[in-house]
Amino acid sequence: MQTVEDVKQTTVTVTVNNRPVTFAHHEATGASIKEAAIRQGVPIQQDFNLFEVKHDGSLKPIGDDEIVHLHNKLVFRATAPDDTSEE
């Protein structure tokens, strides 16, 4: 039987558009990150562009088929395809 501590160690919480999104695994594709964010209430759509926000504030594009190794405190930004803002 899993304890609360076991569950905490196996889940990963990242941030998408300033909202926490929790995963049961440590790897996900760009598309599955968006799907999980939508299921967990982040107001984005599947066709949004996904970016990893790097420590220096720069944005790394994440493709829908790209595999991302997830870890706590990882930050993503999802923007509408026609959004060209740099916020």
Secondary structure in CASP SS format (residue, H / E / C, confidence):
PFRMAT SS
TARGET T0000
AUTHOR 0000-0000-0000
METHOD secondary structure of the structure
MODEL  1
M C 1.00
Q C 1.00
T C 1.00
V H 1.00
E H 1.00
D H 1.00
V H 1.00
K H 1.00
Q H 1.00
T H 1.00
T C 1.00
V E 1.00
T E 1.00
V E 1.00
T E 1.00
V E 1.00
N C 1.00
N C 1.00
R E 1.00
P E 1.00
V E 1.00
T E 1.00
F E 1.00
A C 1.00
H C 1.00
H C 1.00
E E 1.00
A E 1.00
T E 1.00
G H 1.00
A H 1.00
S H 1.00
I H 1.00
K H 1.00
E H 1.00
A H 1.00
A H 1.00
I H 1.00
R H 1.00
Q C 1.00
G C 1.00
V C 1.00
P C 1.00
I C 1.00
Q C 1.00
Q C 1.00
D C 1.00
F C 1.00
N E 1.00
L E 1.00
F E 1.00
E E 1.00
V E 1.00
K C 1.00
H C 1.00
D C 1.00
G C 1.00
S C 1.00
L E 1.00
K E 1.00
P E 1.00
I E 1.00
G C 1.00
D C 1.00
D C 1.00
E C 1.00
I E 1.00
V E 1.00
H E 1.00
L C 1.00
H C 1.00
N C 1.00
K C 1.00
L C 1.00
V E 1.00
F E 1.00
R E 1.00
A E 1.00
T E 1.00
A C 1.00
P C 1.00
D C 1.00
D C 1.00
T C 1.00
S C 1.00
E C 1.00
E C 1.00
END
